[in-house]
Amino acid sequence: MVEVRIIYCRPCGFQDRAVKLANDVLRELGVHGVSVKLVPGDKGIFDVYVDDKLIFSRYQEKRFPEPGEIIDVVKRLLTPTP
């Protein structure tokens, strides 16, 4: 099973955005053995990990992720490369 972990800043009010992203990922990929874990944080964090590998950082990108880009990365990780 692949785990997507979304760490979001609770004091910043990012919880709704994290829940929406989690729902989008589960709706698209939940049947493929993907689970999502929401982890509250602070200091403006909004990071997305797949199996402990950072795939998106709001701090580095200076923006929030689009659900489609996260789903695409997870799909690529689910598909074995020849």
Buried (B, 14 or more C-beta within 10 A) or exposed (E): EBEBBBBBBBEBEBBEBBBEBBEBBBEBBEEEEBBBEBEBBEEEBBBBBBEEEEBBBBEEEEEBBEBEEBBEBBEEBEEEEE
